[in-house]
C-alpha cells in the first residue's frame, strides 16, 4: 500500500531536507511548545494569580510586619494577622506582579505625582478625596516609588472615583480594579486556611468596594446613579455619623426621599426616579427561615451529617405588595433530592442578572457566600460555600421579582458531643454593599440514645429543625 506524497518530497536530492524538517518538528518545535505550556502553567496558581503574587499575599497573611517598617509596627506581632482591615488589604493587593505587566517600564512612575495630588485633596464626605484614612495614606507614602506605589494610588483613585484629568491615567485607573479583584479572591482562600472571621469579612468588603468603585468607609448609597457625596450627605443628614443602606433609603416614603435628595446641586426628580429604578433591581436576598437538618432523622445526633438550610427570597429594596411565602416552600423534604449528573443539575439552575457596576471594567455575575462562625472566638466553623446560581428564577422576563423561595444549603459534620451550639450565620453578596445578612442560629445536638429509643418505639422519624435567634 502506498502513501500519496507531493513529488518534491520524494524526488531525488530532497530527502535530506525532508529529514531535517521532521527532525526540527519532532526534536525542536514540539519540545519547545510543550515546555512553554508547562512552564507557563507553573507560573500561575489554581486561583489564577502569578506564583510570585501569591507569595506576596501570603506574607500579608502570616507576616503583618512586612507592610510597615518596624518602628510603626511595635504594637504588632509576627504571626497570623487576625485583625486585617480593608485598607491594609487594598495595600497588600498592590504587591501583585500582575501590576508590573500592566504598568511596564516608564509607566511605573509616569503620572504618579498627579494621582497622589488628586487623591490626597480634601474630600466632601471624608478626610481625603479618595476616601482613604490617615493610616491608609501613610501606607502609601511609606512605599518606594515604582509599580506598587502607583498601583496602590490608582486603586484608591478608582475607589474614590477621583477624576485624574488624563486619558492615559483614567484608562490605567479602570484597568487595575479587575486585577485587584482576582488577587483578592486568592487572598480569601489564604485567609480561610487560618479560620479567622475578621480578615475574611474584610476581603469580602474589599470585593464589594472593587465591584462598585466605592471606598470601604463610604456610603452604600453611592451605588445608585447620580448619587455623589453631596447628595448622600443631604440624604443622610449633615450631622449623621452612620451610613444608611439602599434598603433604608427605599423604605422611606416617596415624598421624604424626594425632599431629601432633590434640590439645587443635588439630583432632579427624573434622576431620582432613575436611581430608584436601579435600587428596585438590586438582588437583596432576604432570609425567611434557617435551620439544621439531618435527612431521615428527627434529631441531630453527635457526628451525624448535618445540613444547614437557608430558605430565602429575592426581595429588592423598595418592593411592596410582597406575597407571603408558602409553608410548603419553607420546608425541606425529608428525603434527600434524587442524584443527577452535574451537567443536568447546572442546566436546571438559574443565574442572577449581571451586577450593576458601571465603573468595573468587566461583566460580573453576583456571588453569595454562606458560612457559619463562632461569634465569641471570631473563628470560621463551617467554611463558605459560594452560590452563583439558584434553583428557581429570581426575576420575570419583565424584570419583576418572582418571590420564589430559594434553597441554600451547606453540609458539615455535627460536633461529637451533645449540647446546644450557637453559630453566627453570614450570607454575603460579593457585588453590592449593604445587602449582607448576619444572624444567630442554634443547633441542638441530642444524645444518640434518644434517637435509638424513638426508633425502637416505631415512631415515624421526622427531622428536628434548628432554632434561629
N, C-alpha and C positions, 0 to 999 in steps of 0.2 A: 504493500500500500504506500502510495506516495503522498507527500505534503506539498501543496501548491505554494511556492515562494516566489517573490519577484526575481527576475533573471539576474539583476545586478548583484544579488546576494550570493548566488551560487555560481556566478561566472568566474572563470579563471582569473586569479590575481586579486579578487576581493575577499577571499576567505579570511585573511589576516585582519581586515577592517571589521568584518562581522564578529570575529572572535574578540577583538578589542572592545567593540560595542557592548557585547554581553558581559565581558569582564567588568567594564565600567558600571553597567547596570546592576549586576549582582554583587560586585565587590566593593563598589564605592557609593552609588546613589542610594540603594536600599538601606545599607547600614547607616548612612547619614540621615535618611528620612526617619528610620526607627529611633535613632539616637536623639534626634531633635525632638521627636514626640515624647520620648521617655524623660529626658531631662527637663522638658517643658512642664510635664506633669509634676515633677518633683519640686518645682518652684512654687506651686500653688497648693494650699491646704484644701481639705474637703469642703471648707466653708467659703472657698472662692477668694481667699486673700493670699498675698505672697507670704512665703515662709518667713522672710525677714520681718514682715509686718506683724505676723503672729507672735514672733519673739518680742517685739517691742510692746505689744499689747500685754503679753504675759508679764513683762517687767512691771507694768502698772498694777496688775492684779496681785503679784507676790511681793514686789519691792517698791512700795509707795515713795520711798525717799528719792527715787530717780526723777521725780517730777520737779523738785525744787532743790536748791543747794542745802547742805547740812544745817547751816545756821537757821534757816527758816523752817526746818523740819525737826527741831528738837522735841516738839510735842508728839511726834510720830514715832512709830516703832518699825523695825524691819520684820515683816511677816505679812500675812494676808490682809488686804485692805477691806475693812468691814463697813466703812462709812463714806464710800465714794459718792460724790455729788455730781450732778450733770455737768457743771463747769469743768471739773477735773477730767471727766470722761471725754468731753469735747477736746480738751488739750491733749489727751492721750491719743485720740484718733488721728491727730495731725502728724503723728510719728510714722504713719504707714508709708512704705516705699512706693505705693501707688501714686502718691503725690509727686514723687520725683519723675515719674513717667509723664504726669500731667503738666508739670512745670519744669521742663528740662532746660539746662544751660542758663542763659541770661534771664529767662522767665522767672527764675527762682527769686530774684531781687527786684525786678522791674516793677515799679508802681507800689512797692511796699510802704514807702513813706506816705503816699496819697491815701492808701487804705487805712493806715493807722490814724492819720489825721481825721478821717471821716468817722471811724468807729469810736474814737475817743472824744468826739464832740459831745456836749451836753445833750441828754435825751429829754423827750417830752414827758414820758411816764417812768423813766428810770434814770439812774445816775449818768449813764453813758448812752449814746445814740443806739448802740448795738444791743443793749440790754444786759451786758456783762457786769459782773460785780467788781469791786476793787481787787479782790483776790484773783479773779479771772484775768484782770488786766496785768497784775503782777506776774502771773504765769507766762503771759505772752512777752512781757518786757524782759524776763529773765532768759529767754531763749536767744541763741545766737542768730544773726540774720542768715537767711537761707531758705530752703524749701519748706522746712517745718514751720518757721515763723510766718511765712507768707500764707501757707495753707491754713494755719490757725486764724490769721487775720481775715482771710477770705471766708472761712466758716462763720466767724462772728458777723461779718458784713452780710452774709446770706441770712443768718438767723435774725438779725435786726432789720432786714430789708433796707439796708443803707444804700443810697444812690451813690455810686462811685464816679459817675460822670465821665466814664471812659469805656468805649465799646469793648476793648480787649479785656479790661478788668471785670466788666459786667459778665462777659462770657465765662471767664475763669470762675467767677463767684458762683455761677449756676452749675458749673461742672464739678465742683468739689463736694456738693451735697450727696449725690448718689454714691460716690467713693466712700465718704464717711459713713453712709448708711450700711454698706456692705461690711466695713470694718467693725461697726458697732454690733452687727449680728455675730461676728466672730468673738467679740468681747463678751457678749451674753453667754455664749457657750462656755467660755473660760470661767466666768463668774459662777455658773451652775456647779462646776466641779468642787467649789468650796462651800456651796449651800447657804450663803448669806442673802437675806432678802433685800436689804437696802441697796447694794450696788446693782442687783438685778432690776429692781424697780427704777433706779436712776437710768439704767441703759434703755429701758422701755420708754422712759420720758424723753430721752435724747432722740430716740427713733421718732416719736411723735413730733418733736420740735423740728427735725430734719424734713419730715414729710410736709409739714405745714409752714416751714420757714418762720418760726416764732421762737424767740429766746425762751429758755425754760422757765424763767421767772415772770414772763409777761402773760397777759390775759388771754384765755381761750376765745374770747370774742373776736380776736384778730383773725380767726379762721374765716370770718364772714367777709364777703366782698364789700369794699368801700369803708370798712371799719379800720381807722387808723388810731394811734394812741390818743389823739384829741377826742375822737368820738367815744372811745372806750372810757376815757376819764369822765365824759359827760354822762354816760350811761351808768357807770358805777358810783359816781359821786366824787367830788374833789377831795374829800377827806377820807375816803374809803381806803382801808389797808389790806383788804382782801379782794380777790377777783371773783366774779360770778361766771358760771358756766353758760353755755349756749342754752341748755335746758332751763336754767333760771331766767334767762332773758326772755325766752319764748313763752314762759309761764306767766309773764306779766300781761295784763290787759293790753289790748291793741293801742288804746289811747295813751297809756303810760309809756309804751315803747316809742310811740311817735313823739311824745312830748320830750322824752329824754334824748333821743337820737337825732331828731330833725332840728335844723336851725342854721343860722349863719356859721360858716366854717365847719359845719357838721355834714350830715347827709340830707339829700332831698327825700321826699316821700316815695318817689319812684325807685331811688337807690335802696331805701329801706325795704320796700317790697321785694326787690331782687335779693337782698340779704336774707330776708325771711324765707324766701323760696328755697335758697340753698340750705338754710338751717332745717327746714322741714324735710330734707332728704338725707341728713346725716344719720348713719346707721347706729343709733343708740340701742344696744341690746339690753333690754330690761329683764332682770331675773324674776321669774314668777314663783319658782319653787326650787329648792335644792335639798338633796337627801342622799343618804348612803344606802346601798342595797347589795345583798348577796343573792344572786339568782337561785331560785328554788329553795330558799331558806327563809324562815321567819325572823331569825335573829342574825346579827353579825357576831360571829364567834372568833376566838383567837386564831390568828394566822390564816384566816379564810381569805378568799379572793374577793375584794370589795370593789364596787363601782360607786364613784361619787358622781351623781347625776344632777345636771343643771337643766331645768326647763326655763326657757327664755323666749321672749318675743321682741321682734324689731319694732320699736315704737319711736320714731323720730321726734325731736323736740318740737313742741307746739301742736302735736297731734291731739285732736279732740274726737269725741264720739268713739271711744275705744271699746269694742265689744269685750265682754268677759271671756276669759279662756275656759274652755270646757273641762270638766273634771277628768274626762277620759284622756284628753290630750296631756294633762298634767301627771298622769300615771305612767309607770314604766311596766311593760309586760313582764310577767313572772318568768317566762322562758326567754332565754337569750335569742336574739334575732337569727334567722337562718343564715348560715355561712354562704357567702358568694365570692366570686373572684374579685380581685382589686379593680380590674378593668370595668366589670359590671357595676360595682359599687360606685366608682368615680363617675360613671356615665349618668347615674341617677342623682348625683349631688348637684347642688345649685350654687354657683359662685355669686358673691355680692357685687354690686356695681363698683367700678373703679373709684378709687378715692378722689375726692375733690381736693386737688393740690396744685393750684395754678403756678406755684413757684418751683416745684420739684421737677427736674428735667427728665423724668421717666414716668411712664404709666405704672401705677401701683395698685394692686388689689389688696384691700384691707385684710389683716390677720388678727385673730383673737387668741390670747394666751391665757390658759386656765391652769392655776396651780393652787396648792394648799401650803400654808406656812404656819409655823409656831409663832404666834404674835409676841409672846413673852421673851423668847430667846432670839427672835429675829432670824430664824432658820427656815429654809425651804424643806418641807416634809415630803411632799409629792411634787416632783419636777413638772414644769409646764408642759402641757400638751397644746399644740398650735392647731387652730381650726381656720381653714381658708375657704371651706365650702359648707353648705348646710343641706339638710335632708328635705327641706321644703322651700318653695320660692319665698323671697323676702318682700318683693315688690311686684305689683301687677305690671302689665305691659304699659299702662299709662303712668307708671311711677308712683302709684299709691301703695301704702303698706298693706300687706295681706293679713297681718296679725297672726300668722301661723306660729304655733308653738314649736320651737326648735329644741332638739336634744343634744346637749354636750355632755360627754362622759369621759372620765379618766379612771383607770383601773390600777389598783395597788394592793399590796398585802396588808391585812389588818395587824395591829400590834399583837404580840404573843401573850399578853396578859389581859384579863378582863378589866373593865373600868370605863370611865367617861373621858373622852378625849376631845378637847376643844381645838379647832383649827381656824385660821384666818383665810378665807377664800378670796383670791384675787382673780378677776376677769378683766384683762387689759387689752384694749384695742391699740394696735401699733401705729395707726394712721391719724388719729384725732386726739386733741386734748380735751379732758373733762368728760369723757364717755366711759370711764372705768367704773367697775363695781367692786366693792370690798365689803364682806360681811363675815360675822362669826358663825360657824357651824359646829354642831356637836355630834360625835359618833359614840354610841353606847355599845361596848363590846361585852356580850354576855358570856358566862361560863359555858363551856361546851356541854356540860351535863344537862343544862337546861334545855338545849336543843334536842339532846338524845331522849329526854323524858317526854317531850312533845311527840316525837316520832313513835315512841313506844305506845303512847295513847292512841295513835292512829289519826291524829288531827291532820287536817289539810294544812300544809305549811304555806304561809304567805310571808313575804319578806317584811321585816321591820324597817321602817324608814327613819333616817337620822333627823335630828331637830335643827332648826335654824333660830338663831337669835337676831 
